[in-house]
Amino acid sequence: MALDPGQMRDRIEIWKATPGDWDHPVIFVHRCTIWCKVRYQSGREFRENSVAAGSEIATFSIRWRDDIDQADEIRFAGQRWDIAAIVPVGFKAGLDINARSIGPAP
């Protein structure tokens, strides 16, 4: 199964989780910026402390990489995305990264 590069029209940033210090146990460092195809799965709205908040779930389809894991995060469209699952597509053809939005990017 081949990924069509013509459909990869969005740019995402991969931020690598690295060990930090006592105050910040995990620090995210910019790893790379890559092309992808984004497919939104669902969204939900909820209230937390009387403030409306939202959560989106999306699948980011990218070319094969072996340097991404679930501890990393994605930054796309001004949002931070927590990686829930990384699913291989074909034999080293690509990856589908399932992620959930966790708030605005700093």
C-alpha positions in Angstrom: 0.0 0.0 0.0 1.6 3.3 -1.1 0.9 6.7 0.3 0.0 9.3 -2.3 2.4 12.3 -1.7 0.0 14.6 -3.5 -2.5 14.2 -0.6 0.1 15.2 2.0 -0.8 18.9 2.1 -0.3 19.7 5.8 2.9 20.4 7.8 3.3 19.0 11.3 6.0 19.4 13.9 7.3 16.4 15.9 8.5 17.3 19.3 10.7 14.7 21.0 10.2 14.0 24.8 13.5 14.3 26.6 14.4 14.0 30.3 14.4 17.3 32.1 15.2 18.5 35.5 13.5 18.4 38.9 11.0 21.1 38.1 10.2 19.8 34.6 10.6 16.0 34.4 9.9 16.0 30.6 11.0 18.7 28.2 9.9 18.6 24.5 12.5 19.5 21.9 11.7 20.2 18.3 12.7 17.1 16.2 11.5 17.8 12.7 8.8 19.3 10.5 7.2 16.9 8.0 4.4 16.7 5.4 1.3 14.7 6.3 -2.4 14.1 5.5 -4.7 14.9 8.4 -8.0 13.1 8.9 -10.2 14.3 11.7 -12.0 11.5 13.5 -14.2 13.1 16.1 -14.6 15.9 18.5 -16.2 16.5 21.8 -16.9 19.4 24.0 -16.9 19.3 27.8 -16.9 21.6 30.8 -14.1 21.8 33.2 -14.3 24.2 36.2 -17.2 26.0 34.5 -15.1 26.7 31.4 -16.0 25.1 28.0 -13.2 23.1 26.5 -12.9 20.8 23.5 -11.0 17.8 22.4 -10.4 16.6 18.9 -9.1 13.2 17.6 -7.2 13.0 14.3 -5.1 10.6 12.3 -1.9 12.0 10.8 -0.6 9.9 7.9 3.1 10.3 7.2 5.9 8.5 5.4 7.7 5.8 7.3 9.9 6.9 10.1 11.4 4.9 13.0 12.3 7.8 15.3 8.7 8.6 16.6 7.2 7.1 19.7 4.2 7.6 21.9 6.0 9.8 24.4 6.5 12.4 21.7 3.9 15.1 20.7 2.7 16.7 17.5 2.1 20.4 17.0 -0.3 21.3 14.3 -2.7 24.2 13.6 -1.7 26.0 16.9 -2.6 22.9 19.0 -0.5 20.3 20.9 -1.5 16.7 20.1 -0.8 13.7 22.4 0.1 10.6 20.4 -2.2 7.7 21.3 -1.1 5.1 18.8 1.4 4.6 15.9 0.1 2.2 13.3 2.4 1.0 10.5 1.0 1.2 6.9 2.2 -1.5 4.6 5.8 -2.7 4.9 7.6 0.4 5.9 5.5 2.5 3.5 4.1 4.9 6.1 2.6 5.5 9.5 -0.8 6.5 10.8 -0.4 8.4 14.0 -3.6 8.6 16.0 -3.6 11.6 18.3 -5.8 13.7 20.6 -5.6 17.5 21.0 -4.5 18.6 24.5 -4.4 22.3 24.2 -2.8 25.3 22.5 0.8 25.2 21.5 3.1 27.5 23.6 
